[in-house]
């Protein structure tokens, strides 16, 4: 098992897909996640031969994830919550942007500018229901559906925001990820197998994309990590301010003007605590 998710579904999907990966790429099933990545370069090959991963509703997208594009880092993620910038959400609530038909009515953002066949493969990938696929620094990560703990935490966050401040998009239009300049905050709920991706990889990607606030909710560690003030570029980007909050204590979300109640956040059972990052 991965958290409380059965990995047998992922195995069946992996076998059924019979992924026709492009030349120079490989597909792997790792603890319930399908990882499609470019094959090792000559340096790696040489080494291997030698030695033989309560937000206001008017700011947020629904629980069904929406793609966020980070062209400069060759990434496209699907955060658990996408918190829109105030102006974008306000325009949507006035009917100036139909979020029920698309993430935002802003110009679409070009996908990562690269000719690598992996990007074209990602564009055409048909993801099975209950799965999600993300492009993270040149690797496609396909993960199984979230578990009950994850969903209850997301629901708790959603339920704490005023109903008159919501913009609730119904669907995600393929090929039109949300531009990062419209985002106020991104939220990820960590699973046991997304630990490194959420705490390290996405932290770097979101900081490089100048996302103002990144909230990591970690049921294994029973704590939340609020990251603000992004700085730097590329792989050197990071958040300069972080605030740790144990489950049960409120989280002040200053950009949104609310305090997030975490008393209803549940923890994973039978999952060993970690000390990441």
C-alpha positions in Angstrom: 0.0 0.0 0.0 1.0 3.6 -0.5 -0.6 5.6 2.4 -4.1 4.1 2.3 -4.1 3.7 -1.5 -3.9 0.3 -3.1 -1.1 0.1 -5.6 -2.8 -2.8 -7.4 -4.9 -0.3 -9.4 -1.8 1.5 -10.6 -0.2 -1.8 -11.6 -3.3 -2.7 -13.7 -3.4 0.7 -15.3 0.3 0.6 -16.0 0.0 -2.8 -17.7 -3.2 -1.8 -19.5 -1.7 1.5 -20.9 1.2 -0.3 -22.5 2.8 3.1 -22.8 4.4 3.7 -26.1 7.1 6.0 -24.8 9.1 8.0 -27.4 12.6 6.9 -28.3 15.1 8.0 -25.7 12.6 7.8 -22.8 11.6 5.1 -20.3 8.5 4.3 -18.2 8.7 2.9 -14.7 6.1 2.1 -12.0 7.5 3.3 -8.7 5.5 2.7 -5.5 2.2 3.3 -7.3 3.5 6.2 -9.4 4.1 5.9 -13.1 7.3 7.8 -14.0 8.2 8.6 -17.6 11.6 10.1 -18.0 14.3 10.8 -20.5 16.9 8.0 -20.5 20.3 8.6 -18.9 22.8 10.8 -20.7 26.3 9.5 -21.4 27.6 10.6 -18.0 25.0 8.5 -16.2 25.5 5.6 -18.6 29.2 5.7 -18.0 28.7 5.7 -14.2 26.2 2.9 -14.4 28.4 0.9 -16.6 31.4 1.5 -14.3 29.5 0.6 -11.2 27.2 -1.9 -13.2 11.1 12.0 -5.9 -9.2 27.8 4.5 -8.5 29.6 1.6 -11.0 32.2 0.3 -13.1 30.7 -2.4 -12.7 33.6 -4.7 -9.0 32.9 -4.8 -9.1 29.2 -5.4 -9.7 26.5 -8.0 -11.7 23.4 -7.1 -10.3 20.2 -5.7 -10.1 18.7 -9.2 -6.6 19.8 -10.1 -5.7 22.4 -12.7 -2.4 22.6 -14.5 0.0 25.3 -13.7 2.7 25.9 -16.3 6.3 26.8 -15.4 7.9 27.0 -18.9 11.4 28.1 -17.8 11.8 25.0 -15.6 10.2 22.6 -18.1 7.4 21.8 -15.7 3.7 21.6 -15.5 2.1 20.7 -12.2 -1.3 19.9 -10.8 -1.4 21.3 -7.3 -4.1 20.1 -4.9 -5.4 23.7 -4.7 -4.7 26.7 -7.0 -5.2 30.0 -5.3 -5.9 32.7 -7.9 -4.8 36.3 -7.7 -7.5 38.6 -6.4 -8.1 40.5 -9.7 -8.4 37.3 -11.7 -10.9 35.7 -9.3 -12.9 38.9 -9.0 -13.2 39.3 -12.7 -14.4 35.7 -12.9 -17.1 36.2 -10.3 -18.4 39.2 -12.4 -18.7 37.1 -15.4 -15.7 38.7 -17.2 -13.9 35.3 -17.2 -15.9 32.1 -17.4 -14.1 29.9 -14.9 -16.9 27.4 -15.3 -15.6 26.7 -18.8 -11.9 27.3 -18.4 -9.3 27.9 -15.7 -8.9 31.6 -16.5 -9.8 33.8 -19.5 -6.2 35.0 -19.8 -4.0 34.2 -22.8 -2.8 30.6 -22.8 0.8 30.1 -21.7 3.1 28.2 -24.1 4.2 24.8 -22.9 7.9 24.4 -22.2 9.9 25.5 -25.2 11.7 22.4 -26.1 11.8 20.0 -29.0 12.3 16.9 -26.8 9.8 14.2 -27.8 8.9 13.8 -24.1 7.0 17.1 -24.2 5.0 16.1 -27.3 4.3 12.7 -25.6 3.0 14.6 -22.5 0.8 16.8 -24.7 -1.0 13.7 -26.1 -1.0 11.5 -23.0 -4.5 10.2 -22.2 -4.5 9.9 -18.4 -6.9 7.3 -16.9 -9.7 8.5 -14.6 -8.6 9.0 -11.0 -5.0 9.5 -12.1 -3.1 12.7 -12.7 0.0 13.4 -14.7 2.5 16.2 -14.1 5.6 17.3 -16.0 8.4 18.0 -13.5 11.7 19.2 -14.8 11.5 17.0 -17.9 10.0 14.0 -16.2 6.3 12.8 -16.5 5.0 11.6 -13.1 1.6 9.8 -13.2 0.1 9.2 -9.8 -2.9 7.2 -8.5 -5.9 8.9 -7.0 -5.7 10.6 -3.6 -6.8 8.9 -0.4 -9.5 9.8 2.2 -7.1 11.7 4.5 -5.9 13.9 1.6 -9.5 14.6 0.5 -10.7 15.5 3.9 -7.9 17.9 4.5 -8.7 19.6 1.1 -12.4 19.7 2.0 -11.6 21.3 5.4 -9.6 24.0 3.7 -12.4 24.7 1.2 -15.1 24.7 3.9 -13.4 27.5 5.9 -13.7 30.2 3.3 -16.6 32.5 2.8 -19.1 31.3 0.2 -19.4 34.8 -1.3 -15.7 34.9 -2.2 -15.5 31.9 -4.4 -14.7 31.3 -8.0 -15.5 27.7 -8.8 -14.3 26.4 -12.2 -16.0 23.2 -13.2 -13.6 21.8 -15.7 -10.0 22.0 -16.9 -9.6 22.9 -20.6 -6.9 20.8 -22.1 -3.8 22.7 -23.3 -4.5 25.8 -21.2 -2.6 25.7 -17.9 -3.1 28.6 -15.4 -0.5 31.4 -15.9 1.6 31.8 -12.8 1.0 35.6 -12.7 -2.6 34.9 -11.7 -1.8 32.8 -8.7 -1.7 33.9 -5.1 -1.1 30.5 -3.4 -0.6 26.9 -4.3 -1.4 24.1 -1.8 -0.1 20.5 -1.8 -1.1 17.7 0.6 1.8 15.4 0.9 1.5 11.7 0.4 4.1 9.2 1.4 5.4 8.8 -2.1 5.2 12.5 -3.0 7.4 13.6 -0.1 10.4 14.7 -2.1 8.4 16.2 -5.0 6.3 18.4 -2.7 9.0 19.4 -0.3 11.9 19.9 -2.7 11.1 19.7 -6.4 7.8 21.7 -6.4 9.2 24.1 -3.8 11.9 25.0 -6.2 9.6 25.1 -9.2 7.1 27.3 -7.5 9.7 29.7 -6.1 11.3 30.0 -9.6 7.8 30.7 -11.0 7.4 33.5 -8.4 4.3 32.0 -6.8 3.9 34.3 -3.7 2.8 31.6 -1.3 3.2 27.8 -1.2 1.4 25.9 1.6 2.6 22.3 2.2 0.2 20.2 4.3 1.9 17.1 5.6 -0.3 14.4 7.2 2.7 12.2 8.0 4.5 14.9 10.0 1.2 16.4 11.3 2.4 19.9 10.3 2.0 22.6 7.7 4.8 24.5 6.1 3.9 28.0 4.8 6.5 29.3 2.4 6.6 33.0 1.3 8.8 35.6 -0.4 10.3 33.6 -3.3 13.7 34.6 -4.6 16.3 33.4 -7.1 16.0 31.8 -10.5 16.3 28.3 -11.8 17.5 25.5 -9.5 18.7 28.2 -7.1 15.2 29.6 -6.5 13.7 29.1 -3.0 11.4 30.8 -0.5 13.2 33.0 2.0 10.5 32.8 4.8 8.9 29.6 6.1 6.5 29.1 9.0 5.9 25.7 10.6 2.5 25.0 12.2 1.5 21.8 14.0 -1.9 20.3 13.2 -4.3 21.9 15.6 -2.8 25.4 15.5 -4.2 28.1 13.2 -2.2 29.2 10.1 -2.2 33.0 9.4 -2.6 33.4 5.6 -1.8 37.1 5.5 -2.2 37.5 1.7 -5.7 36.2 2.0 -6.6 37.8 5.3 -7.7 34.6 7.0 -6.5 32.2 9.6 -6.7 28.6 8.5 -8.1 26.2 11.2 -6.2 22.9 11.2 -7.9 21.1 14.0 -9.8 18.9 11.6 -6.7 17.9 9.6 -6.1 14.1 9.9 -2.9 12.2 9.9 -1.9 9.1 8.1 -1.9 5.8 10.0 0.8 3.2 9.6 3.1 5.7 8.0 6.5 6.3 9.5 7.0 10.0 10.4 9.8 11.7 8.5 12.1 14.7 9.1 11.9 16.2 5.6 13.2 18.5 4.4 
